Amino acid sequence: MRHSRIPYRVSKKANQIASKIVNNGVSPFALGGKRLPGLGGTISVPVAQRYRALFAAINSGFEYLGCVSHERYNKLRPASVTRPH
């Protein structure tokens, strides 16, 4: 998946991280991930200096929600993090 307004190299790295976590069972915490306070099971994993990959904790592991800039990441509120349909 190519992320809009995210540099190609960052998008590619985010997809590699997502594959490790979702498909290979690597813990996001092993990759520097942390839970976001007030956002339930949402976990943030650093992708590059100014970008974060977001994951939701689900019964079977983790679901990739997308990649956001650090600027957008700093503005996240519970209603702004939604799972893709």
N, C-alpha and C positions, 0 to 999 in steps of 0.2 A: 504494500500500500504506500503510495506517495503522499506525503503530508503537504497540504497547501501552505505556502509561504514559509516552509522550512527548507533550509538548504539540502540539496541532494545527499551530501555526505552524512548529514545528521539524520535524515530520513532513513538512509541505508543502515546506519548504526542502530537506530531505534528498532528497525525491523529485525536486525540480528539479535538484539537483546530480547525482544518479544519472543522470538523463536526459541531462544535458550530457556526462557521462563515457561512459556505456554506449551511448547512441544517436547522439550527435553527435561522438564521438571526441576530446573535450577531455581533455587530460592531467590527471589528478588533481593532479599536481605544480604545474600552472598555477593551481590553486585552493587552494594551501597544503598539499597532501597530503605525507605522509612515510611511508616504509616503517617497519613495526614490527619492531624487532630480535627475532630468534628466532621470528618468525611467517611465515617464508618470503616469499611474494609478497603479503602482506596490507598494504594501504595505508590510512591514516587521513586523512580530510579534515575539517577543522573545519566544523561546520554552524552552531553558535551557541556562546556562551561556554561552556556546559556539555555540549555534545553533539558527537559525531563520527560521520561516515558511514564505514563500512568497505567496502573493495573488495578483491577477489582479482585478481591479475594472471593472465590466461589467454592462450592462444595468440592468440585473436582480439581481445584488448583487455583489458577489465576486467569483472568480474562484481560486482554490488552485493550485499553480504552483509547490510546493515541499518544501522540507526542505534542508537547506544548512548549512555548518559549518560557524562560524563567520569569519574564514580565507577566505573562498570563498566569503562570503557576502561582505567583505571589498573590494574585487576585482571586484565587479559587475559593468558592463558598460551597456549602453542601448542595444547593440547588443547581450549581453550574457543572457538576460532575455527573454525567449520565452515561449509562451503558448503551453501546450501539445496538440497533434493532436489526 
